[in-house]
């Protein structure tokens, strides 16, 4: 290795070390400046990052439009909640429940993918939309004759993440620094998101990832080149659902409560918007889209107090203004940045040409 190569390696590792230090200090800095509520928003942004990366495999890599992706989020959340709450008097450890939720979600991904192998475009979107609604309606009605999910009341008192006597819903003091539950969950979510990012990047450069991209570009040509399109598409559904299942389990432990109303069509559309806004098929872009669409709507909540401060009254309700600006931003994106805020080079070149 010559001097320039060694210098490049050192610079790369220095950048990684700096980024790690910033990410470790981030929740405490945000807590001290903006308040603990914003640390919780960062936690939610990490959860949505994992969800968006899972949907990116299905939509961004394989080109399969899925409008019911939140169903896998619900499956993971309820798998954890049913086995870690007083609902059925089962309190299994999360180290068992998170992988189990991922496996169950992957099974449901195969269940969705198998009958839709020949569908594309609008038809696939309609079927996946229906699948998401079926899961939500089932969860809403499985409280009789046997009370499995507690119906619309949801499941409460879900066990938090814990290892032995160390529970993440308690505050701890380390070297004079108070570590609140939102800080503890931040680090767990950060590690999980980093692992999913690593897996997504490795998948993109693998033979499987290239097969997904080939199917996205031209399924007939991919089949002619010897790609088993059936298995590859099923794998895309299963892998995307796996990420959704892990995120759902973490969400249930973080919230301590789940109900069917947490998994609506609007949530699926929001996750899809994160993928499209950031840049389909590009992992950094998807992460950026997830962070922006989680943080910006929360920031717009402050518009109401600002109106009151400047004009003496609130002229536009902040919730209405949030949706108006959100819709306007999406329209402008489709007009001026159709490839997303941070698209991959291949995707950007395709749309330009």
C-alpha positions as CSV (number, residue, x, y, z in Angstrom):
1,X,0.0,0.0,0.0
2,X,1.5,3.3,-1.1
3,X,1.4,6.6,0.9
4,X,-1.6,8.0,-0.9
5,X,-3.6,4.9,-0.3
6,X,-2.7,4.8,3.4
7,X,-3.6,8.5,3.6
8,X,-7.0,7.8,2.1
9,X,-7.6,4.9,4.6
10,X,-6.7,7.1,7.5
11,X,-9.0,9.9,6.3
12,X,-11.9,7.5,5.9
13,X,-11.4,6.0,9.4
14,X,-11.1,9.5,10.9
15,X,-14.4,10.5,9.2
16,X,-16.0,7.3,10.7
17,X,-14.7,8.1,14.1
18,X,-15.9,11.7,13.9
19,X,-19.4,10.6,12.7
20,X,-19.6,8.0,15.6
21,X,-18.7,10.7,18.1
22,X,-21.3,13.0,16.7
23,X,-24.0,10.3,16.8
24,X,-23.1,9.4,20.4
25,X,-23.3,13.0,21.6
26,X,-26.4,13.9,19.5
27,X,-29.2,12.9,21.9
28,X,-27.6,14.7,24.9
29,X,-26.9,17.8,22.8
30,X,-30.5,17.9,21.5
31,X,-31.8,17.3,25.0
32,X,-29.8,20.2,26.4
33,X,-30.8,22.6,23.6
34,X,-34.2,21.6,22.2
35,X,-35.7,19.5,24.9
36,X,-36.3,15.8,25.5
37,X,-39.3,15.7,23.2
38,X,-37.0,16.2,20.2
39,X,-34.9,13.2,21.4
40,X,-38.0,11.2,21.1
41,X,-38.6,12.5,17.6
42,X,-35.1,11.4,16.7
43,X,-36.0,7.9,18.0
44,X,-39.1,7.8,15.8
45,X,-37.0,9.0,12.9
46,X,-34.7,6.0,13.3
47,X,-37.7,3.7,13.4
48,X,-39.0,5.2,10.2
49,X,-35.5,5.0,8.7
50,X,-35.6,1.2,9.2
51,X,-39.0,1.0,7.7
52,X,-38.1,3.1,4.7
53,X,-35.0,1.0,4.0
54,X,-37.2,-2.2,4.1
55,X,-39.7,-0.7,1.6
56,X,-36.7,0.5,-0.5
57,X,-35.8,-3.1,-1.2
58,X,-39.3,-3.8,-2.5
59,X,-39.9,-0.5,-4.3
60,X,-36.4,0.9,-4.9
61,X,-34.5,-2.2,-5.8
62,X,-37.1,-4.6,-7.2
63,X,-39.5,-2.0,-8.6
64,X,-42.6,-3.6,-6.9
65,X,-45.0,-0.9,-5.8
66,X,-46.2,-1.8,-2.3
67,X,-48.9,0.4,-0.7
68,X,-49.5,-2.0,2.3
69,X,-46.0,-2.1,3.7
70,X,-47.3,-0.9,7.1
71,X,-48.9,-4.4,7.5
72,X,-45.4,-5.9,8.2
73,X,-44.8,-3.1,10.7
74,X,-48.0,-4.2,12.4
75,X,-47.2,-7.9,12.4
76,X,-43.8,-7.2,14.0
77,X,-45.4,-4.9,16.6
78,X,-48.2,-7.3,17.5
79,X,-45.9,-10.3,17.6
80,X,-43.8,-8.6,20.2
81,X,-46.8,-7.2,22.1
82,X,-48.7,-10.5,22.3
83,X,-45.7,-12.3,23.8
84,X,-44.4,-9.6,26.0
85,X,-47.4,-8.2,27.9
86,X,-50.2,-9.2,30.4
87,X,-52.5,-9.8,27.4
88,X,-51.8,-13.5,27.5
89,X,-49.6,-13.5,30.6
90,X,-46.4,-14.2,28.5
91,X,-43.3,-12.2,29.1
92,X,-40.7,-13.6,26.7
93,X,-37.3,-11.9,26.4
94,X,-36.8,-9.4,23.6
95,X,-33.7,-11.2,22.3
96,X,-36.1,-14.0,21.3
97,X,-39.1,-11.8,20.3
98,X,-37.3,-9.5,17.8
99,X,-36.0,-12.4,15.6
100,X,-39.3,-14.1,16.0
101,X,-41.2,-11.0,14.8
102,X,-38.8,-10.7,11.9
103,X,-39.4,-14.3,10.8
104,X,-43.2,-14.0,11.2
105,X,-43.2,-10.8,9.1
106,X,-41.0,-12.5,6.5
107,X,-43.7,-15.3,6.3
108,X,-46.4,-12.7,5.7
109,X,-44.2,-11.1,3.1
110,X,-44.1,-14.4,1.3
111,X,-47.8,-14.7,1.8
112,X,-48.3,-11.4,0.0
113,X,-45.7,-12.0,-2.7
114,X,-46.8,-15.5,-3.8
115,X,-50.2,-14.6,-5.3
116,X,-48.9,-11.3,-6.8
117,X,-46.0,-12.6,-8.8
118,X,-47.6,-11.8,-12.2
119,X,-48.9,-8.4,-11.1
120,X,-47.1,-5.1,-11.9
121,X,-47.8,-1.4,-11.5
122,X,-51.3,-0.3,-10.5
123,X,-52.6,-3.8,-10.0
124,X,-49.9,-4.7,-7.6
125,X,-50.5,-1.5,-5.7
126,X,-54.2,-2.2,-5.3
127,X,-53.5,-5.8,-4.1
128,X,-50.9,-4.6,-1.5
129,X,-53.2,-1.8,-0.4
130,X,-55.9,-4.4,0.3
131,X,-53.4,-6.6,2.1
132,X,-52.5,-3.8,4.5
133,X,-56.1,-3.0,5.2
134,X,-56.9,-6.7,5.8
135,X,-54.2,-7.0,8.4
136,X,-55.5,-3.8,10.2
137,X,-59.1,-5.0,10.1
138,X,-58.1,-8.5,11.4
139,X,-56.2,-6.9,14.3
140,X,-59.2,-4.7,15.0
141,X,-61.7,-7.6,15.2
142,X,-59.7,-10.5,16.7
143,X,-61.1,-9.8,20.2
144,X,-64.0,-12.3,19.8
145,X,-64.9,-15.1,20.3
146,X,-61.4,-15.4,21.7
147,X,-59.7,-12.2,22.7
148,X,-56.4,-12.5,20.8
149,X,-55.5,-8.8,20.1
150,X,-57.9,-6.9,22.4
151,X,-59.5,-5.4,19.3
152,X,-59.6,-1.6,19.0
153,X,-58.6,-1.1,22.6
154,X,-55.1,-2.3,21.7
155,X,-52.5,-3.9,24.0
156,X,-51.1,-2.0,26.9
157,X,-48.3,-2.5,29.5
158,X,-46.0,-4.0,26.9
159,X,-42.6,-5.0,28.3
160,X,-39.8,-2.6,27.5
161,X,-36.4,-3.8,26.1
162,X,-34.5,-5.3,29.0
163,X,-31.4,-7.4,29.5
164,X,-31.4,-9.0,33.0
165,X,-32.1,-6.3,35.5
166,X,-31.2,-3.5,33.1
167,X,-34.4,-2.1,31.6
168,X,-34.5,0.7,29.0
169,X,-37.5,2.3,30.5
170,X,-35.5,3.4,33.6
171,X,-33.1,6.3,34.0
172,X,-29.5,5.7,34.9
173,X,-26.6,7.9,35.9
174,X,-23.2,7.3,34.3
175,X,-20.2,9.5,35.2
176,X,-22.6,12.3,36.3
177,X,-24.6,12.0,33.0
178,X,-28.3,11.2,33.2
179,X,-29.3,8.6,30.6
180,X,-33.1,8.7,30.2
181,X,-35.2,6.0,28.5
182,X,-35.3,8.1,25.3
183,X,-31.5,8.1,25.3
184,X,-31.2,4.4,25.8
185,X,-33.7,3.6,23.1
186,X,-31.8,6.0,20.8
187,X,-28.7,3.9,21.0
188,X,-30.5,0.6,20.5
189,X,-32.4,2.1,17.4
190,X,-29.1,3.6,16.1
191,X,-27.3,0.2,16.2
192,X,-30.3,-1.5,14.5
193,X,-30.6,1.2,11.9
194,X,-26.8,0.9,11.2
195,X,-27.0,-2.8,10.8
196,X,-30.0,-2.5,8.4
197,X,-28.1,0.2,6.4
198,X,-25.1,-2.1,6.2
199,X,-27.2,-5.0,5.0
200,X,-29.0,-2.8,2.4
201,X,-25.7,-1.6,1.0
202,X,-24.3,-5.1,0.8
203,X,-27.5,-6.4,-0.8
204,X,-27.4,-3.6,-3.5
205,X,-23.9,-4.7,-4.6
206,X,-24.6,-8.4,-4.4
207,X,-25.9,-10.8,-7.1
208,X,-29.3,-10.7,-5.5
209,X,-29.4,-6.9,-5.6
210,X,-28.3,-6.8,-9.2
211,X,-31.1,-9.3,-10.0
212,X,-33.6,-7.1,-8.3
213,X,-32.5,-4.1,-10.3
214,X,-32.6,-6.2,-13.5
215,X,-36.2,-7.1,-12.7
216,X,-37.0,-3.5,-12.0
217,X,-35.6,-2.4,-15.4
218,X,-37.1,-5.2,-17.5
219,X,-38.5,-8.3,-16.0
220,X,-38.8,-10.1,-19.4
221,X,-35.2,-9.4,-20.2
222,X,-34.1,-10.5,-16.7
223,X,-36.0,-13.8,-17.2
224,X,-34.4,-14.3,-20.6
225,X,-30.9,-13.8,-19.0
226,X,-31.6,-16.8,-16.6
227,X,-32.8,-14.9,-13.5
228,X,-35.4,-16.9,-11.5
229,X,-37.8,-13.9,-11.2
230,X,-40.2,-15.8,-9.0
231,X,-37.8,-16.6,-6.3
232,X,-36.0,-13.2,-6.5
233,X,-39.3,-11.3,-6.2
234,X,-40.4,-13.4,-3.3
235,X,-37.0,-12.7,-1.6
236,X,-37.6,-9.0,-2.1
237,X,-41.0,-9.2,-0.3
238,X,-39.6,-11.4,2.5
239,X,-36.5,-9.2,3.1
240,X,-38.4,-6.0,3.1
241,X,-41.0,-7.5,5.5
242,X,-38.2,-8.7,7.8
243,X,-37.0,-5.1,8.3
244,X,-40.6,-4.0,8.9
245,X,-41.0,-6.8,11.5
246,X,-37.9,-5.7,13.4
247,X,-39.0,-2.1,13.4
248,X,-42.5,-3.1,14.6
249,X,-41.0,-5.0,17.6
250,X,-38.9,-2.1,18.6
251,X,-41.8,0.3,18.2
252,X,-44.0,-1.9,20.5
253,X,-41.3,-2.0,23.2
254,X,-40.7,1.8,22.8
255,X,-44.3,2.9,23.0
256,X,-45.5,0.3,25.5
257,X,-48.8,0.3,23.6
258,X,-50.1,-0.8,20.2
259,X,-53.5,-0.6,18.5
260,X,-54.7,-1.1,15.0
261,X,-55.0,2.7,14.5
262,X,-51.2,2.9,14.6
263,X,-51.0,1.1,11.3
264,X,-53.2,2.9,8.7
265,X,-52.9,3.4,5.0
266,X,-51.6,6.9,5.6
267,X,-48.6,5.4,7.3
268,X,-47.8,3.2,4.3
269,X,-48.1,6.3,2.0
270,X,-45.8,8.3,4.3
271,X,-43.1,5.5,4.3
272,X,-43.4,5.4,0.5
273,X,-43.0,9.2,0.3
274,X,-39.8,8.9,2.4
275,X,-38.4,6.5,-0.2
276,X,-39.5,8.6,-3.2
277,X,-38.5,11.9,-1.6
278,X,-35.0,10.8,-0.7
279,X,-34.2,8.8,-3.8
280,X,-35.5,5.3,-4.7
281,X,-32.8,2.6,-4.6
282,X,-30.2,4.9,-2.9
283,X,-29.6,4.1,0.7
284,X,-28.3,7.5,1.8
285,X,-31.2,9.2,0.0
286,X,-33.8,7.0,1.7
287,X,-32.2,7.7,5.1
288,X,-32.4,11.5,4.3
289,X,-36.0,11.2,3.2
290,X,-37.0,9.4,6.4
291,X,-35.3,11.9,8.7
292,X,-36.8,14.9,6.8
293,X,-40.4,13.6,6.7
294,X,-40.2,12.7,10.4
295,X,-38.7,16.0,11.7
296,X,-40.2,18.6,9.4
297,X,-43.8,18.0,10.2
298,X,-42.9,18.2,13.9
299,X,-41.1,21.4,13.4
300,X,-44.1,22.9,11.7
301,X,-46.1,22.5,14.9
302,X,-44.3,25.6,16.1
303,X,-46.0,27.7,13.4
304,X,-49.1,28.1,15.6
305,X,-47.3,29.8,18.5
306,X,-45.3,31.9,16.1
307,X,-48.6,33.2,14.5
308,X,-49.9,34.0,17.9
309,X,-46.7,35.8,18.8
310,X,-46.5,37.8,15.6
311,X,-50.2,38.5,14.8
312,X,-51.9,38.1,18.1
313,X,-54.0,35.1,16.9
314,X,-53.7,31.9,14.9
315,X,-55.0,32.4,11.3
316,X,-54.1,28.9,10.0
317,X,-54.3,25.8,12.1
318,X,-50.8,24.2,12.3
319,X,-52.1,20.7,11.5
320,X,-53.7,22.0,8.3
321,X,-50.7,24.0,7.4
322,X,-48.4,21.0,7.9
323,X,-50.4,18.9,5.4
324,X,-50.6,21.8,2.9
325,X,-46.9,22.4,2.9
326,X,-46.2,18.6,2.8
327,X,-48.4,18.2,-0.3
328,X,-46.9,21.3,-1.9
329,X,-43.4,20.0,-1.3
330,X,-44.2,16.6,-2.9
331,X,-45.7,18.3,-6.0
332,X,-42.6,20.5,-6.3
333,X,-40.4,17.5,-5.9
334,X,-42.1,15.6,-8.7
335,X,-41.7,18.6,-11.0
336,X,-38.1,19.7,-10.3
337,X,-36.4,16.7,-8.6
338,X,-38.2,13.5,-9.9
339,X,-35.3,11.3,-8.9
340,X,-35.4,12.5,-5.3
341,X,-33.3,14.8,-3.1
342,X,-30.3,12.4,-3.1
343,X,-30.7,10.0,-6.0
344,X,-28.3,7.3,-7.1
345,X,-26.2,8.1,-10.1
346,X,-27.9,5.4,-12.2
347,X,-31.4,6.6,-11.3
348,X,-30.6,10.2,-12.0
349,X,-29.1,9.3,-15.4
350,X,-32.1,7.3,-16.3
351,X,-34.5,10.2,-15.6
352,X,-32.3,12.7,-17.4
353,X,-32.1,10.7,-20.5
